[in-house]
Amino acid sequence: MSLLVVGLSHRSAPVSVLERAALAADTQAKLLQDALAAEPAAEAAVLATCNRIELYADVDKFHAGVAELSTLLAQHAGVGLEELTPYLYVHYEDRAVHHLFSVACGLDSMVVGEGQILGQIKDALARAQELHTAGRLLNDLFQSALRVGKRAHSETGIDRAGQSLVSFGLEQLAEDAGAGNTGAENAGAGNTGVEDWAKGKRALVIGAGSMSSLAAATLARAGVAEIVVANRTRARAERLVEILTQPGGTGVAARALPIGEAGEELPRADIVVSCTGATGLVLAAQAIEEAVAGRAARPLHLLDLAMPRDIDAAAHLLDHVRLVDIESLAAASADAPMAADVERVQLIVAQEVDLFGAAQRAAHITPTVVALRTMAAEVVAAETARLHGRLPGLGEREFAEITQTLRRVVDKLLHAPTVRVKQLASEPGGAGYADALRTLFDLDPQTVAAVSRADASSTDDPNRGRS
């Protein structure tokens, strides 16, 4: 296993750098393709969220891999390599596994314990599968990360330590408006501060992706009077409206409109949540200033969850406007979560990293064991054929018995060493046992490689691991 991750996140880089380095969906696809074309990388996957950009790869050379992946990341992010390098972090092999498992559990999130990262990891795996850039290693890694993340949320109280960025952002707006206590103390009480603050208000949600949809659903449950969904593709906005207004739901009034008409809704809105994939500003400060003019000091609450940002940062200087964005959320998330739950999750991560490493090391020797058994079967077949030629009068029943005896002898001789070598290979430092086995039995490297390719191709399925 030669797993390498190169990336940057809210922990290593300021929001201004993350904003500039943000990758659009088509850019992520091109990055994956270029990473695979690079000599050091055999597999690649990109995990890009509002506060992290990470490139995972299976490489054959560490230093060459770091140099190549760093260069590709800088090129596709549109940021100079010299400028980006101070903010990059690198993890290799077990440390890379530990990092992704920690990310999946929400330990590395801006709001510790938030669960939305699992959906983003699932999307990253699906993208790599669709582009055929994920092979056995990354398929196993990302699927294991999803399982570990789900285990952490089901076996611990990490959910109480933090919420999604949507909930956290709305809580910040509610707290600023003086809507009672919010945060961890209300985590088990339905976020009553947000509900008291949002009830009866008009909301404008810009975007119809996963984050915007979550925001719309959260606002609907909080009791807003109306939700207007603005999106570049109106059909997606209409689908979200249909979900919000379906029978048996929250009963919120909702309607859809093109994103170009979002500015016209600003004067009527009390809450605006924006999270699009736009590369430029969606709401300029001037448009916001004009919207709040003549509102009799009725405040406008803005939540910008996009990276790069959708809402002009200068809006926070306007009277009667409150803006919460990724940068202010990072500053507000310094409150320590429940230490006991975090410690339990860290133990889960450590256990799962050991299990994953053992499984990968064991899998590494499997093609060699298969090749050894294949060679032994071929020897038995050749010797029995030679015996049949030397003893033409031997009956079929006797010949079948001799053949079966030879196979049993070979199987018994190979059973103990092959079982033991798998056990040894699964332990730390066990990678050399495969080489020793190939040398001792003079196995053809091409035969071993063919088994490995066949095994890898069986995992190269776009639908594998989806749920």
C-alpha positions as CSV (number, residue, x, y, z in Angstrom):
1,M,0.0,0.0,0.0
2,S,1.4,3.4,-1.0
3,L,-1.4,5.7,-0.1
4,L,-0.7,9.5,-0.3
5,V,-2.9,12.5,0.4
6,V,-2.0,16.1,-0.3
7,G,-4.4,18.8,0.7
8,L,-5.3,21.9,2.6
9,S,-8.2,22.7,4.9
10,H,-9.5,25.3,7.4
11,R,-6.9,24.0,9.8
12,S,-3.9,24.7,7.5
13,A,-5.0,27.6,5.4
14,P,-6.9,30.9,5.8
15,V,-10.4,31.2,4.3
16,S,-9.0,33.6,1.6
17,V,-6.7,30.8,0.3
18,L,-9.4,28.1,0.5
19,E,-11.7,30.4,-1.4
20,R,-9.2,30.9,-4.2
21,A,-8.3,27.2,-4.4
22,A,-11.9,26.0,-4.5
23,L,-12.5,23.5,-7.3
24,A,-15.6,23.4,-9.5
25,A,-17.0,19.9,-10.4
26,D,-15.6,19.9,-13.9
27,T,-12.2,21.0,-12.5
28,Q,-12.2,18.1,-10.1
29,A,-12.9,15.7,-12.9
30,K,-9.9,17.1,-14.9
31,L,-7.7,17.0,-11.8
32,L,-8.5,13.3,-11.4
33,Q,-7.8,12.5,-15.0
34,D,-4.5,14.4,-14.9
35,A,-3.5,12.8,-11.6
36,L,-4.0,9.3,-13.1
37,A,-2.0,10.3,-16.2
38,A,0.9,11.4,-14.0
39,E,3.6,8.7,-13.7
40,P,3.6,8.3,-9.8
41,A,-0.2,7.8,-9.5
42,A,-2.1,4.6,-10.2
43,E,-5.4,5.7,-8.6
44,A,-6.8,9.0,-7.5
45,A,-9.8,10.6,-5.7
46,V,-10.6,14.2,-4.8
47,L,-12.4,15.2,-1.6
48,A,-13.5,18.8,-2.0
49,T,-15.8,20.5,0.5
50,C,-16.4,24.1,1.6
51,N,-13.5,23.9,3.9
52,R,-11.1,21.3,2.5
53,I,-9.5,20.2,-0.8
54,E,-7.7,16.9,-0.7
55,L,-6.2,14.7,-3.4
56,Y,-5.8,11.0,-2.6
57,A,-3.6,8.7,-4.7
58,D,-2.0,5.3,-4.8
59,V,1.7,6.2,-5.7
60,D,4.8,4.1,-6.3
61,K,7.2,6.8,-5.2
62,F,6.7,9.1,-2.1
63,H,8.8,12.2,-3.0
64,A,7.8,12.1,-6.7
65,G,4.2,11.6,-5.7
66,V,4.2,14.6,-3.3
67,A,5.8,16.8,-5.9
68,E,3.4,15.8,-8.7
69,L,0.2,15.9,-6.7
70,S,1.1,19.3,-5.2
71,T,1.8,20.7,-8.6
72,L,-1.4,19.4,-10.1
73,L,-3.4,20.7,-7.1
74,A,-1.9,24.2,-7.5
75,Q,-2.4,24.2,-11.3
76,H,-6.1,23.2,-11.2
77,A,-6.8,25.5,-8.2
78,G,-5.3,28.4,-10.1
79,V,-3.0,29.3,-7.3
80,G,0.8,29.5,-7.6
81,L,2.6,26.4,-6.2
82,E,5.0,28.6,-4.2
83,E,2.0,30.4,-2.7
84,L,0.0,27.2,-2.0
85,T,2.8,25.1,-0.6
86,P,3.0,26.6,2.9
87,Y,-0.6,25.6,3.5
88,L,-0.4,22.1,2.2
89,Y,-0.3,19.0,4.4
90,V,0.9,15.6,3.4
91,H,0.0,12.2,4.9
92,Y,1.4,8.8,3.8
93,E,0.2,5.2,4.2
94,D,-1.2,4.6,7.7
95,R,-1.2,8.4,8.5
96,A,-3.3,9.0,5.4
97,V,-5.8,6.3,6.4
98,H,-5.9,7.8,9.9
99,H,-6.6,11.3,8.4
100,L,-9.5,10.2,6.2
101,F,-11.1,8.1,9.0
102,S,-10.8,11.1,11.3
103,V,-12.4,13.3,8.6
104,A,-15.2,10.8,8.2
105,C,-16.0,10.9,11.9
106,G,-16.2,14.6,11.9
107,L,-13.1,15.0,14.1
108,D,-11.4,17.3,11.5
109,S,-14.5,19.3,10.7
110,M,-14.9,23.0,11.4
111,V,-17.9,21.9,13.6
112,V,-16.6,18.8,15.3
113,G,-19.0,15.9,15.0
114,E,-21.0,17.2,12.0
115,G,-22.3,14.3,9.9
116,Q,-22.6,15.9,6.4
117,I,-19.0,15.0,5.6
118,L,-20.1,11.4,5.2
119,G,-22.2,12.4,2.2
120,Q,-19.3,14.4,0.8
121,I,-17.0,11.4,1.1
122,K,-19.6,9.2,-0.6
123,D,-19.8,11.7,-3.5
124,A,-16.1,11.8,-3.8
125,L,-16.0,8.0,-4.1
126,A,-18.8,8.0,-6.6
127,R,-17.0,10.6,-8.8
128,A,-13.8,8.6,-8.8
129,Q,-15.7,5.4,-9.6
130,E,-17.6,7.0,-12.5
131,L,-14.3,8.4,-13.9
132,H,-12.6,5.0,-13.3
133,T,-9.8,6.6,-11.3
134,A,-10.5,4.5,-8.1
135,G,-9.1,1.0,-8.0
136,R,-9.0,-1.5,-5.2
137,L,-7.1,0.6,-2.7
138,L,-9.2,3.8,-2.9
139,N,-12.4,1.8,-3.2
140,D,-11.5,-0.1,0.0
141,L,-10.3,3.1,1.7
142,F,-13.3,5.3,1.1
143,Q,-15.8,2.5,1.8
144,S,-14.1,1.8,5.0
145,A,-14.1,5.5,5.9
146,L,-17.9,5.6,5.4
147,R,-18.3,2.6,7.6
148,V,-16.0,4.0,10.3
149,G,-17.9,7.3,10.2
150,K,-21.2,5.6,10.7
151,R,-19.8,3.5,13.5
152,A,-18.5,6.6,15.3
153,H,-21.9,8.3,15.1
154,S,-23.8,5.2,16.2
155,E,-21.5,4.1,19.0
156,T,-20.7,7.5,20.6
157,G,-22.3,10.8,21.3
158,I,-20.1,12.7,18.8
159,D,-23.4,14.0,17.3
160,R,-23.9,16.0,20.5
161,A,-20.5,17.6,20.1
162,G,-21.4,19.5,17.0
163,Q,-23.9,19.9,14.2
164,S,-23.8,20.5,10.5
165,L,-22.5,23.8,9.2
166,V,-26.1,24.7,8.3
167,S,-27.4,24.2,11.8
168,F,-24.3,25.8,13.3
169,G,-24.6,28.8,11.0
170,L,-28.3,29.3,11.8
171,E,-27.6,29.0,15.5
172,Q,-25.0,31.8,15.1
173,L,-27.6,34.0,13.4
174,A,-30.2,33.2,16.1
175,E,-27.8,33.8,18.9
176,D,-26.9,37.2,17.4
177,A,-30.6,38.1,17.3
178,G,-30.9,37.3,21.0
179,A,-33.2,34.3,20.4
180,G,-32.3,32.5,23.7
181,N,-29.6,29.9,24.3
182,T,-28.3,27.9,21.4
183,G,-25.5,25.5,20.8
184,A,-24.6,22.3,22.6
185,E,-26.9,22.9,25.6
186,N,-29.9,22.8,23.2
187,A,-28.7,20.0,21.0
188,G,-31.1,17.6,22.5
189,A,-34.0,20.0,22.7
190,G,-34.6,20.6,19.0
191,N,-32.6,23.8,18.7
192,T,-35.3,25.9,20.2
193,G,-33.3,29.0,19.8
194,V,-33.4,28.7,16.0
195,E,-37.1,27.8,16.1
196,D,-38.0,30.9,18.2
197,W,-35.9,33.1,15.9
198,A,-37.0,31.7,12.5
199,K,-40.7,31.2,13.2
200,G,-42.9,33.2,10.8
201,K,-40.0,34.7,8.9
202,R,-39.5,34.7,5.1
203,A,-36.5,32.8,3.8
204,L,-34.6,33.0,0.5
205,V,-32.4,29.9,-0.3
206,I,-30.0,30.4,-3.1
207,G,-28.8,27.1,-4.7
208,A,-30.5,23.7,-4.7
209,G,-27.6,21.4,-3.9
210,S,-27.1,19.2,-0.8
211,M,-26.2,22.1,1.5
212,S,-28.9,24.4,0.3
213,S,-31.5,21.6,0.5
214,L,-30.5,20.9,4.0
215,A,-30.8,24.6,4.9
216,A,-34.3,24.7,3.3
217,A,-35.4,21.6,5.2
218,T,-34.0,23.0,8.5
219,L,-35.8,26.3,8.0
220,A,-39.0,24.6,7.2
221,R,-38.8,22.5,10.4
222,A,-38.0,25.7,12.3
223,G,-41.4,27.1,11.2
224,V,-40.6,29.8,8.7
225,A,-43.6,31.2,6.9
226,E,-42.2,31.0,3.3
227,I,-39.2,29.7,1.5
228,V,-38.2,30.9,-1.9
229,V,-35.7,28.7,-3.7
230,A,-33.5,30.4,-6.4
231,N,-31.3,28.3,-8.6
232,R,-29.4,28.4,-11.9
233,T,-31.4,25.4,-13.1
234,R,-35.0,26.2,-12.3
235,A,-36.0,22.5,-12.6
236,R,-33.8,21.6,-9.6
237,A,-35.3,24.5,-7.6
238,E,-38.8,23.2,-8.4
239,R,-37.9,19.7,-7.3
240,L,-36.7,21.1,-4.0
241,V,-39.9,23.1,-3.6
242,E,-41.9,19.9,-4.4
243,I,-40.1,18.1,-1.6
244,L,-40.7,20.9,0.9
245,T,-44.4,21.2,0.2
246,Q,-45.3,17.5,-0.1
247,P,-48.3,16.2,1.8
248,G,-47.5,15.3,5.4
249,G,-44.5,17.6,5.5
250,T,-43.9,20.8,7.3
251,G,-46.7,22.7,5.5
252,V,-44.3,25.5,4.6
253,A,-45.2,27.7,1.6
254,A,-42.5,27.5,-1.1
255,R,-41.9,28.6,-4.6
256,A,-39.0,28.5,-7.1
257,L,-37.4,31.1,-9.4
258,P,-34.3,31.5,-11.5
259,I,-31.2,32.6,-9.7
260,G,-31.2,35.9,-11.7
261,E,-34.3,37.0,-9.9
262,A,-32.9,36.3,-6.4
263,G,-32.1,40.0,-5.9
264,E,-35.8,40.9,-6.4
265,E,-36.7,38.8,-3.4
266,L,-34.2,40.4,-1.1
267,P,-36.4,43.3,0.1
268,R,-39.0,40.7,1.3
269,A,-36.6,38.2,2.8
270,D,-35.7,38.0,6.5
271,I,-33.2,35.2,6.1
272,V,-31.0,34.4,3.2
273,V,-28.9,31.2,2.9
274,S,-26.7,30.9,-0.1
275,C,-24.5,27.9,-1.2
276,T,-23.9,27.7,-5.0
277,G,-21.0,26.6,-7.2
278,A,-20.7,30.1,-8.7
279,T,-17.1,31.4,-9.2
280,G,-18.2,35.0,-8.6
281,L,-20.4,36.9,-6.2
282,V,-24.1,36.1,-6.3
283,L,-25.2,39.0,-4.0
284,A,-23.2,42.2,-4.1
285,A,-23.1,44.6,-1.2
286,Q,-24.8,47.3,-3.2
287,A,-27.8,45.0,-3.9
288,I,-28.1,44.1,-0.3
289,E,-27.9,47.8,0.8
290,E,-30.7,48.7,-1.6
291,A,-32.8,45.7,-0.4
292,V,-32.6,46.9,3.3
293,A,-33.3,50.5,2.5
294,G,-36.8,51.5,3.6
295,R,-37.4,48.3,5.7
296,A,-38.0,50.3,8.9
297,A,-34.8,48.8,10.5
298,R,-36.1,45.2,9.9
299,P,-32.9,43.2,10.0
300,L,-31.6,40.9,7.2
301,H,-29.8,37.8,8.2
302,L,-27.4,36.3,5.7
303,L,-25.7,32.9,5.9
304,D,-23.1,32.2,3.2
305,L,-22.0,28.6,3.1
306,A,-20.3,28.7,-0.3
307,M,-16.6,28.5,-1.1
308,P,-15.7,30.7,-2.9
309,R,-18.2,33.0,-1.2
310,D,-21.5,33.9,-2.7
311,I,-22.2,37.0,-0.7
312,D,-20.0,40.1,-0.7
313,A,-18.1,40.2,2.6
314,A,-18.6,44.0,2.7
315,A,-22.3,43.3,3.6
316,H,-21.3,42.9,7.2
317,L,-20.6,46.7,7.4
318,L,-24.2,47.6,6.4
319,D,-26.7,48.7,9.0
320,H,-29.3,46.1,10.0
321,V,-27.5,43.3,8.2
322,R,-25.9,40.3,9.9
323,L,-23.6,38.1,7.8
324,V,-22.3,34.7,8.9
325,D,-19.9,33.0,6.4
326,I,-17.3,30.3,6.5
327,E,-14.7,32.6,8.0
328,S,-16.9,33.7,10.9
329,L,-18.0,30.1,11.5
330,A,-14.4,29.0,11.8
331,A,-13.9,31.7,14.4
332,A,-17.1,30.7,16.3
333,S,-16.3,27.0,16.3
334,A,-13.5,27.3,18.9
335,D,-15.8,26.0,21.7
336,A,-14.6,22.6,22.9
337,P,-16.9,19.7,22.2
338,M,-17.6,16.9,24.6
339,A,-14.1,15.6,25.3
340,A,-15.2,12.0,26.3
341,D,-17.1,11.5,23.1
342,V,-14.1,12.8,21.0
343,E,-11.8,10.5,22.9
344,R,-14.0,7.5,22.2
345,V,-14.1,8.3,18.5
346,Q,-10.3,8.7,18.4
347,L,-10.0,5.1,19.9
348,I,-12.4,3.8,17.2
349,V,-10.3,5.5,14.5
350,A,-7.1,4.0,15.8
351,Q,-8.6,0.5,16.0
352,E,-10.0,0.8,12.4
353,V,-6.7,2.1,11.0
354,D,-4.9,-1.0,12.4
355,L,-7.6,-3.3,10.9
356,F,-7.4,-1.6,7.6
357,G,-3.6,-1.8,7.4
358,A,-3.7,-5.5,8.3
359,A,-6.3,-6.2,5.7
360,Q,-4.4,-4.4,3.0
361,R,-1.1,-6.1,3.9
362,A,-2.9,-9.5,3.8
363,A,-4.4,-8.6,0.4
364,H,-1.0,-7.6,-0.9
365,I,0.3,-11.2,-0.6
366,T,-2.9,-12.9,-1.9
367,P,-1.9,-12.7,-5.6
368,T,1.5,-14.3,-4.8
369,V,-0.3,-17.2,-2.9
370,V,-2.7,-17.6,-5.8
371,A,0.2,-17.7,-8.3
372,L,2.0,-20.3,-6.1
373,R,-1.1,-22.6,-6.0
374,T,-1.6,-22.1,-9.7
375,M,2.0,-23.2,-10.4
376,A,1.6,-26.2,-8.1
377,A,-1.6,-27.3,-9.9
378,E,0.2,-27.0,-13.2
379,V,3.1,-29.2,-11.9
380,V,0.6,-31.8,-10.8
381,A,-1.2,-31.7,-14.2
382,A,2.1,-32.0,-16.1
383,E,3.4,-34.9,-13.9
384,T,0.1,-36.9,-14.1
385,A,0.1,-36.4,-17.9
386,R,3.6,-37.7,-18.1
387,L,2.7,-40.7,-15.9
388,H,-0.3,-41.5,-18.0
389,G,2.0,-41.6,-21.1
390,R,4.5,-43.9,-19.4
391,L,1.8,-46.3,-18.1
392,P,-0.7,-46.6,-21.0
393,G,-2.3,-49.7,-19.5
394,L,-3.3,-47.9,-16.2
395,G,-7.0,-48.0,-15.7
396,E,-9.0,-44.7,-15.5
397,R,-10.1,-45.4,-12.0
398,E,-6.6,-46.0,-10.8
399,F,-5.3,-43.0,-12.7
400,A,-8.0,-40.8,-11.1
401,E,-7.0,-42.0,-7.7
402,I,-3.3,-41.3,-8.3
403,T,-4.1,-37.8,-9.6
404,Q,-6.3,-37.1,-6.5
405,T,-3.6,-38.3,-4.2
406,L,-1.0,-36.1,-5.8
407,R,-3.3,-33.1,-5.4
408,R,-3.9,-33.9,-1.8
409,V,-0.2,-34.2,-1.1
410,V,0.5,-30.8,-2.7
411,D,-2.4,-29.1,-1.0
412,K,-1.3,-30.4,2.4
413,L,2.3,-29.3,1.8
414,L,1.2,-25.8,0.8
415,H,-1.5,-25.3,3.4
416,A,0.5,-24.5,6.5
417,P,3.1,-22.2,4.8
418,T,0.5,-20.2,2.8
419,V,-1.8,-19.7,5.9
420,R,1.2,-18.7,8.0
421,V,2.6,-16.3,5.4
422,K,-0.8,-14.6,5.2
423,Q,-0.8,-14.1,9.0
424,L,2.8,-12.8,8.9
425,A,2.1,-10.5,6.0
426,S,-0.9,-8.9,7.9
427,E,1.5,-7.7,10.6
428,P,3.4,-4.4,10.5
429,G,6.6,-4.9,8.4
430,G,5.1,-8.0,6.7
431,A,5.3,-6.6,3.2
432,G,8.5,-8.5,2.5
433,Y,7.0,-11.9,2.8
434,A,5.4,-11.7,-0.7
435,D,8.9,-11.0,-2.1
436,A,10.4,-13.9,-0.2
437,L,7.7,-16.3,-1.4
438,R,8.2,-15.3,-5.0
439,T,12.0,-15.8,-4.7
440,L,11.8,-19.2,-2.9
441,F,9.4,-20.7,-5.4
442,D,10.8,-18.9,-8.4
443,L,7.3,-17.5,-9.3
444,D,6.9,-15.7,-12.6
445,P,6.3,-12.0,-11.8
446,Q,4.0,-11.7,-14.8
447,T,1.8,-14.4,-13.4
448,V,1.5,-12.6,-10.1
449,A,0.9,-9.3,-11.8
450,A,-1.9,-10.9,-13.9
451,V,-3.6,-12.1,-10.7
452,S,-3.3,-8.6,-9.2
453,R,-4.8,-7.0,-12.3
454,A,-7.7,-9.4,-12.3
455,D,-8.4,-8.7,-8.6
456,A,-8.2,-4.9,-9.2
457,S,-10.6,-5.1,-12.2
458,S,-13.2,-6.9,-10.1
459,T,-13.4,-3.8,-7.8
460,D,-13.5,-1.3,-10.7
461,D,-17.3,-1.1,-10.7
462,P,-19.0,2.4,-10.7
463,N,-21.9,0.9,-8.6
464,R,-19.7,-0.9,-6.1
465,G,-20.1,0.4,-2.5
466,R,-23.2,2.6,-3.2
467,S,-26.0,2.5,-0.8
